[in-house]
Amino acid sequence: MHATPSEEMRLNSASIYFYIYIMPMQKHGTHSNKRQKLKKKLTALSSLKGCHTMKLAFGNGGAGAMLTTPHQFARQVVLGRWFMVFSSVLILSASGATFIFGMYSKALKSSLGYDQRTLNTLAFFKDLGYNVGILAGLLNEVTPPWVGLSVGAALNLFGYLMVYLAVSGRTARPPVWLMCVYICAGANSQSFTNTCALVTCVKNFPESRGVVLGLLKSFTGLSGAIFAQLYLAIYGDDAKSLILLIAWLPVAVSVLFGHAVRIMPYRSSNRQGGSGSSSTAATTNSAFYRFLYISIALAGFLLVMIVVQQRISFSHAGYAVSGAAVLLLLFLPLAVVVNQEYRILKEFEESLRNPPTVTIQEPTAALEMVEPEQQSATVEREASVTSQHQLLPSSSSSSSIASCLKHMFTPPPRGEDYTILQALVSVDMLLLFMATICGAGGTLTAIDNMGQIGQSLGYPSKTINTFVSLISIWNYAGRVVSGFASEILLSRYGFPRTLAVTAVLLLSCAGHLLIAFGVPGSLYLASVLVGFCFGALWPLVYAVISEVFGLKYYSTLYNFGTVASPIGAYLLNVRVTGYFYDAEAAKQHGGSLAGVDKTCMGVECFRKSFLIVTGVTVLGMVVSLVLVWRTREFYKGDIYARFRDTAATASAKVIPAGDSSSVAAEEQQPRKEGE
């Protein structure tokens, strides 16, 4: 009974959760003081000898002494995990201005006198700014999320405000290169909001990443239709004022809710086998489904309003009522947040009625005899390494470079945390990158040109705006379906997300062919297919990156994946679609576009370009199938097991200071990449 007990202690996780994360929000002492007191109690327990179980009773007087006042509960809600999700939803609902470029592109073209190729060049720089978020990722690696959100707000205000001043004639007409800078800066702000809000939520809920990605990206997809309703309610039917709304609204949302977006300690939901009752309210997927139901109601309302506004002329008061209803639905998830925090509080009170049990397990005598020998050997090895470093100081720089290069090409197994360089040179990343260039480039080309496609096929202006809004709605549907359905298929049937990428690319080919052949009335279905496939692709790509390459450097790797979109858009939109459109327009106007109307009419305007887009998308399907083959064994296993193990270890184990280095060293040992 004199053996040193192990540090493994099984505690009621609801009590630990409360004392570490909720108690600091109540007026019973400061954050650090309560954490230190809890740590001392647990350390004292770990030093007990000859004990096997004991009951702990925290607090004074049980549950009755811990009654929470309304002010304290409100503080708990605002600082809680679920309010962080709600804040991210609002921020991302205002970060999809790039998807409604078609609604104000005609105003840009007419007021500044651009031809189609120049307009497509502006669209490319818009996509470039939106998708090139490497700086946002690197900044989010070393600073809190609110810093990135603040930078994004500043860029958004500057970029889109300058575009509005140029289009409205309040400043001298800027050169094309300066307009490209303005729109690129404004769109780049959305890479900061996407990175800081979305990546933070994925890290806070790693076992539900498919659901989280699908939900949050779906609100990004809806943001185009949300902007359309709000600008009609505030400014009326004025495309130039839409640019002004894009300039100030995302900034206001980031300022009001950006403080709530932050990394929080993860609590495993124990979805596979464990009871997990104590952490149910903190990490359960049921709350995400309630968010989903509200988003479906919002999408349904927006779809109804789009159809009704197409057929009936609304007054400004009617648009104002519609905008108010949109805002009400956007803030309705706050009720889910309050309900979840109330459940967390009730679980804590229930845990106080059943004091937690601490189980202390004694090691065997053999382990005790081995331990001193291991410590002695470790000391000898450390002394040897230290002496070697002292003898070879001049070679430290070259050896570190060689070690970096060596580890770059010896990555860990799939699912472990890759370094940035290991991921960038990985064959898996290159295959995913190529497939995304082909798939996203094609769908984004269709979205950016939807206004001109409708005009060339003879659709009225009001109907063209309907197409753009439909793309936003089906963009939302694609993100929801791919996020939630892929998570269900993966967890229940082992269906790999990489194969879902292939299916999305196949479906998008149908939309491209409908545009290419210009079947009468087919543009409605084409806009549905293109919007759905564009939305469905991104949650899958982001989830694959997080699953294959880990979450440690996810902020940067997430943004590397988005770079594929502007590359594809430049090749297919600017170099292919813009070229063939202007060539056909010149043919219709006598061989030159100088000093004449630059509009092209007829099916031939986009036929050749979208046949090429279809062929490129088929190539992306073939590349994605290679990735499916390479990752087939990885997706057959339990890809979330390491997160449950880590969370269980964190809640059941007290590690004295300095003892975690050996564990971290073991986890970072490089291994050969499996085929």
Secondary structure as UniProt FT lines:
FT   HELIX           13..17
FT   HELIX           18..22
FT   HELIX           23..25
FT   HELIX           31..46
FT   STRAND          53..55
FT   HELIX           62..66
FT   HELIX           70..78
FT   HELIX           81..93
FT   HELIX           97..100
FT   HELIX           101..112
FT   HELIX           116..131
FT   HELIX           134..142
FT   HELIX           145..167
FT   TURN            168..169
FT   HELIX           176..194
FT   HELIX           195..199
FT   HELIX           200..204
FT   HELIX           206..208
FT   HELIX           209..234
FT   HELIX           239..257
FT   HELIX           258..260
FT   HELIX           277..279
FT   HELIX           280..283
FT   HELIX           286..311
FT   HELIX           316..331
FT   HELIX           333..353
FT   STRAND          357..359
FT   HELIX           365..391
FT   HELIX           393..395
FT   HELIX           396..408
FT   TURN            414..415
FT   HELIX           420..424
FT   HELIX           427..448
FT   HELIX           450..456
FT   TURN            457..458
FT   HELIX           461..480
FT   HELIX           481..485
FT   HELIX           486..493
FT   HELIX           497..517
FT   TURN            520..522
FT   HELIX           523..549
FT   TURN            552..553
FT   HELIX           554..562
FT   HELIX           564..569
FT   HELIX           570..578
FT   HELIX           579..588
FT   TURN            589..590
FT   TURN            594..595
FT   HELIX           604..630
FT   HELIX           632..636
FT   TURN            639..640
FT   HELIX           641..652
FT   TURN            657..660
FT   HELIX           661..667
//
